[in-house]
Amino acid sequence: MSEPHAQSATNFHRPAAPAGTVPQPLPWLPGLISGDLRAKALRRYERADWKAIIKVLLADGTAAMILYRLMQWSRKYRLFPLEMLFNKINGVCCSCIIGRGAEFGPGFVLLHSQGVVINGQARGGSDICLEHQVTIGAERNQNPRLGNDVYVGCGARILGAVTVGDGARVGANAVVVRDVPAGATVVGIPARVVRHRAVDEEAGRTAHAAGSAGDDDTVELVPFQSTGDKPAGLGK
């Protein structure tokens, strides 16, 4: 992440919350949608001026983001017919299925919405970015919890009672069935840690994001160590 991106992002980031929690209370609806649009503009164009915002409004995935916020707002005020309407419009028109109880904090970004499926009990913090065909699903009524500043690549699956730590990156087509440490990059089936970056726990942002634009993206490769615990439903 470049320095302008990092500096601009701090204008609307909230202090970090524990992984898998949503900052409360959420901003009022226009401010929440505006923050999501600015977050997407920063990710795509590394700026959030009015030209970038217009591009974002016309980009794929933005309609699904707005419909999700409208659904979330309707649920908060117990406007259940509107909640159901926005949910169905999102599924039919945007090919994006987000359960009516799903909660994500400010800066929620769908770079592409096609094929995204999120369970209604999923929870996430701020500045979460999802690519297309992502599934965040339950297993035996246990649901994932995502921290702040989490990126999930296209086709990835996050399943069951797992926690994805702050600043984590989930690679394309990975299947996450174990907890992901803060600052880790995971890939594969099942997902394993291949990189680890230092994370500023207080700010909930990676150290690289706070660095200068000239810094290279140096990471430390670490071997994957299994805890020996078998995810539910996978068997031997």
Secondary structure, 3 states (H helix, E strand, C coil): CCHHHHHHHCCCCCCCCCCCCCCCCCCCHHHHHHHHHHHHHHHHHCCCCHHHHHHHHHCCCHHHHHHHHHHHHHHHCCCHHHHHHHHHHHHHHHCEEECCCCEECCCCEECCCCCEEECCCCEECCCCEECCCCEEECECCECCEECCCCEECCCCEEECCCEECCCCEECCCCEECCCECCCEEEECCCCEEEEECCEECCCCEEHHHHCCCCCCCCCECCCCCCCCCCCCCCCC
